[in-house]
Amino acid sequence: MNLQMVDLRGQYLAMKDEMDAALQEVLASTQFINGPEVGKFECELAGYLGGSYVLGVANGTDALQVAFMALGIGPGDEVITPAFTFIATAEAAALLGAVPVFCDIDPKTFNLDPNRLEALITPKTKAIVPVHLFGQPADMDPILEIARRHGLYVVEDNAQAVGATYKGRHTGFIGHVGTLSFFPSKNLGCYGDGGAILTNDEALYHRMRLIANHGSQRKYHNEVVGVNSRLDALQAAVLRVKLRRLDAYTEARRAAADRYDALFDGIPGLAVPYRDPNGRHVFHQYTLRVAPEVPGGRDGLAAHLKARGIPHAIYYPVPLHRLPVFAGGAAPARYDDLPETDRAAAEVLSLPMHTELTAEQQAYIADAVHAYVRNPKEKSPG
Ligand SMILES: Cc1ncc(COP(=O)(O)O)c(C=O)c1O
């Protein structure tokens, strides 16, 4: 059986004619940087997400960096983020000389735990950066309330959750600013690197636009120190074709998640992803938790799947506070014990999740999981 974590080829073939025509049009126009394609995509995405401003940038890491720069985050400032995320969330802050302060997670959602947030705030804190991990919206209301009380910015790292909603609102437009990644495997992915910044704040939007374009609005009239970070027109064309399908893609992911949930129902020691009643999960990943009581645990199950040619991934095996860059002091970071973060890193296992995944493929994957969890001793790896 042809199983993959993501099936970009299958997805491309299903829209080949439309995609090829869109790319051909940009090639013929030779307007590769800025130009109408990028502007159209930014408008269409803002409309889709129900927000005011979208700024295309070169990738999701730059999106965070440009947002932090525009908010004036710099040396010595503290930025509170979860440690159970991709490095980029904290890296963008560290690059600017800011200090990531790691907050533990809610074990149900894998997202920043608002109950642990306030104790981490100091006079140096500038921003809170919740991550909507795996496509699951973070619990935004208490985060916004704490931020409001302390005069802090909220930057949503929405790289994994385009299309998700929290209490009816699209994530990424709930805080002061939100960021997106269009890395090819993301729910809305392009054919290279790409990213975007989202905000309803007009002044902030203009400042971010300035920073992302060498600090200049007019050519040879640079006003501030900026960066070169633009979404290019070919990627914008890809994204416009895919944006028309994003609802269908999200529904396909959610339907696949429902099928997995049913297949794994009642297996002792195995927890399927939590469905927060306040949010619409868009399943960038379908991530199981394997309890340590399951003999062999998560790593035993991973080895069993590997031996059977079933793709899987551990997002994230090493939480940020244990990475050499922060734990070894190459970049400063502040954190206390993060027991839920460590527990999640030891127990999570993500299965294939994409828009082309079939019920038959999922039944095959689930059979292998069942065989291991019910009878781990007989299923030695290899
Ligand atoms: C949570 C999170 N933040 C930031 C990024 C960075 O995005 P990019 O790879 O486009 O720079 C990613 C993805 O790669 C991500 O998953």
The ligand as a MOL file (V3000), in Angstrom:
LIG
                    3D

  0  0  0     0  0            999 V3000
M  V30 BEGIN CTAB
M  V30 COUNTS 16 16 0 0 0
M  V30 BEGIN ATOM
M  V30 1 C 4.4650 26.1980 14.5920 0
M  V30 2 C 5.3300 26.6770 13.4760 0
M  V30 3 N 5.8220 27.9190 13.5260 0
M  V30 4 C 6.5920 28.4040 12.5430 0
M  V30 5 C 6.9090 27.6480 11.4430 0
M  V30 6 C 7.8500 28.2230 10.4360 0
M  V30 7 O 7.3600 28.2640 9.1470 0
M  V30 8 P 8.3690 28.2130 7.8880 0
M  V30 9 O 8.8840 26.8250 7.7840 0
M  V30 10 O 7.4820 28.5890 6.7410 0
M  V30 11 O 9.4350 29.2220 8.1290 0
M  V30 12 C 6.3930 26.3490 11.3350 0
M  V30 13 C 6.6240 25.4590 10.1850 0
M  V30 14 O 7.5170 25.1300 9.6140 0
M  V30 15 C 5.5960 25.8370 12.3820 0
M  V30 16 O 5.1140 24.5990 12.3370 0
M  V30 END ATOM
M  V30 BEGIN BOND
M  V30 1 1 1 2
M  V30 2 1 2 3
M  V30 3 2 2 15
M  V30 4 2 3 4
M  V30 5 1 4 5
M  V30 6 1 5 6
M  V30 7 2 5 12
M  V30 8 1 6 7
M  V30 9 1 7 8
M  V30 10 2 8 9
M  V30 11 1 8 10
M  V30 12 1 8 11
M  V30 13 1 12 13
M  V30 14 1 12 15
M  V30 15 2 13 14
M  V30 16 1 15 16
M  V30 END BOND
M  V30 END CTAB
M  END
